[in-house]
Amino acid sequence: MTVSHPRKKSGRAPSARPDPETFVRDNTHLRPVPSLPAVRLHTAHEATGLWRLADGDDPPPPYWAFPWAGGLALAHHMAAHPEAVRGRRVLDLGSGSGLVAIAAMRAGAASVVAAEIDPYAVAACRLNAVANDVTITVLAADILDGDPPAVDIVVVGDLFYDESLAERVTVFLDRCLAANLDVLIGDPRRAYLPYGRIRLVADYAVPDVGDVEGAISGRAGTFTLDPPGDEDAT
C-alpha cells in the first residue's frame, strides 16, 4: 500500500496521468518471480526507465513493480503451508503487485480481497491475477480507518517501513484481532514492526527490493500478531 508523501517541485506543469493498465503493460515484462517461478508478475526492467514515475508531480513511485521480501516470505509460506489459507476468505492488505493474493488463491483460498490505494498497483494486481489464471477482488480504497471486511485471515506484507503507516496498520490489525480474525505478517524485520507482539512462524531466504536480480541478501519472516497487552511475544 502506497502512502502519501511530499511532492517534488519539478518546475514544470504536471503531465496527464497515463491509463494505469496501459502503462503497466507498456512498461513491464511479464516474467516468473525468481524464487517462485510458478508465479508470473508484470515486473520493472531497466530498459523502460520505470522509475521516472517517481519524478512526477502526481503518481507515486512504482513499488508495485518489484517483489518485496515480506511478500515473498508470505508467498513461500503459503506454498509450503497451504493450510494457512485453504478454504478461507483472505484480505491482502496493501497488495502491491498482488503476489500474496495470487499465492493465496493458488494455495486454495476460498476468496481473496486485495486492498490497494495506488491506481497503478490496482491495475498491476488485476493484470497479474489474469496472467496467473486466478480470480481476486481488487479493492481500490484505503481501508485502514474502517472495520475489516468479511474475511477469515488478514495477510500483511511489507507495511512496516514507515512509522506513521505502521501505526495505522497496527491499529487496523488490532480491530481485526478484536473481530476474531487471524493475522499473518511478512516482513524482513524492518524498524517499525510491533516487535513486542509478534511471534515468528517461519523464516525464508528471499531477495528484497534493490537486490541484484536473483541475489538473496537476507531473510524475511512470517509472524502472527498477539492482541494488545500480550507483551511477552518473541
N, C-alpha and C positions, 0 to 999 in steps of 0.2 A: 504494500500500500504506500503510495507516494504521499508525502506530507507537504504542506505549503512551505515556501521558502522565499527569501528576498529575491526579487527580480533584478537581473543585471541591467545596468544602464548601458545600452548599446549605442545610443546616439542616432538611431535610425527608427523609422516608423515600423511597428511590428507587421510582419507579413501575415497573410491569411493562413490559418491553420489548415494543413493538408488533411484530406479524409483519412481517418486513422487506419482503416483496413487496407486501403490502397498503399498507405505509407509503410505499413508493416510488410506487406507483400513485396514492395519495391526495394526495401532497404534491409532485408534479412535473407538468410538462406535457411531453408528447412533441412535440418540435419539432426542426426542422433545426438542425444546427450552423451558426452564422453564416458561417464561412469554408469550410464543407464541406457545402453544402446537400443533397448526396446521402445524407448520414448523418443519422439522427434519433436523439436521445437523450432520455431522461427527465431533465429539467433543472429546477433550482430556479427559483422565481419569487417575487417579493416578497409576493404575496397569502397564501402558505401559512405564512410565518414559519418556514421550514425550519431556520434556524439555531438554533431553540430546542433542538435536539438537543445543541448544544454546552454547554447549561446543565445537562444531566442528570448523574446520578452514574454512568451506565453507558455509554451509546452515545457513540462518538467524533463529532467534527464531521463534517458530510456533505461531505467533499471530493469524493466520487464524483458529486455533483450539479452539478458545474461543469466545463467543458472547461479543461484546463491547457495552458500554452504548449508544454511539451515534447511532450505527447501530440499536440497539434495539428500540431507540426512533423513528428513521425513519420507521422501520418496523411497529411499533404500529401506527404511524401516517398514513401510507398507508392503514392499515387495517381499521382505523376509518374514514379516508377521502380518499377513493379510487379515487375520482375525481381529486386528485392532479396529478395522473399519468395515469388515464384511457384513453386509446386510444392514448397515447403519446409515443414518442421514448425517452428512458431513458438511460443516461450514469451513471453508478455506479462507481465512481472514488475511486480507492483503495479498491476494493471489499472485500478482505479478504476471509471469508468463503462463500461469495455470499448471505448472509442473506438478504441484502437490495434488491439485484437484484431479488431474489426469491419473496420477498414480493411485489415488483413492478409488477411482472408478475401475481401474484395471485390477485392483485388489478385491473388487466385489462389493463396493459400497452401494447401498440402495439408491442413493442420490447424493449429489454434491452441489452446494451453492458456493460459488467463487465470488467473494466480495472484493471490489477494487474501485478506486476513485479516479485513476489516470485513464483517460479515454483511449490512449494508445495501448495500455495494458489490457483494457477491456477487449479491444479488438484482437490483441495477441491471444488472449485466453480463448476467444471464440474460434479463431483460426487454428490454434493448436489443438483444441478439442476435436475439430473436424479432421485434422491431419492424423490424429491418433484414434479415430473412429470411436469416440466416447461422447456421451451427452452430459454436459454440465450446464447448470443455470448460472449465468453471469449476472451478478447484482452490481450495477454501476452506482454505488452510493457509499457514503461514509456512515457506517452503522455504529460507530463506537459510542455514541451518546445515547443510544436506544437499547431496547431489550433484544436479546438474541433471537434469531428466527427459530422456527420449529425444527430443530436438529437434535442429534444424539451426542455428537462429539464435535469439538472445535479444534482445528489444527492451525498452528500459527508458525510461519517460517520467517525469520529474519526481520522482526519488527521491533527489536530492542537496540537499534543502533543510534537512536536519538532520544534524549532524556524526556522531552515533553510527549513525544509519541509513545514511548514506553509506559509513561504514567497513564495515558489514556487507554492504552491496550490492557494494562493490568486491571484498571477499574472495570473495563468491559468484561474481562475474563472472570473477575470476581462475581459479576452478575450471572455469568454463565454457570459458575460453580454453584451459586445460590439456587439456580434453576435445575440443579442436579445433572448438568451436562459434564461430560468428560472433556478434559483439555490436554492436548499434546503439543508441545513446543519443539521446534527445531532451531538450533542456534549454535554458532561456533564460539559461544561464551563471550559475547560482546558485553560492553560495560554496564548496560542498563537492564540486564536480566534481573528479575527478583530473586536473587541468589538464596536468600533465607527461606524461600518457599518452594523451590524446585527440587525434584528428585530425578536423578539420572536413570533412564530406562535402557538406553543403548548408545554406543559411540561409534562413529563412522569416519573413515579416512576419505575426505572429499576435497575437491578444489573449491576455491571461493572466487568471487569477483576480483579481477585483477591478476589472478594467477596466469602464468603462461599456459596456453591451451593444452589440456591433457595432464598438466602437472598437478600434484597433490601436495600442498604445503602445510596442511594442518588437519584438524579433526573437528567435527561438529557432533553435538549430542542431540538426542531426543529426550525430552523431560516431561514429566507430569507436574502439575501445579497444585500445591496444597491450599486450602482455604485460608483467608486472613486469620492471623492468630496462631497458626501452626508454624512456629518459627524454628523447629528442630530438624527441618529437612536438610539433606546433604546434596 
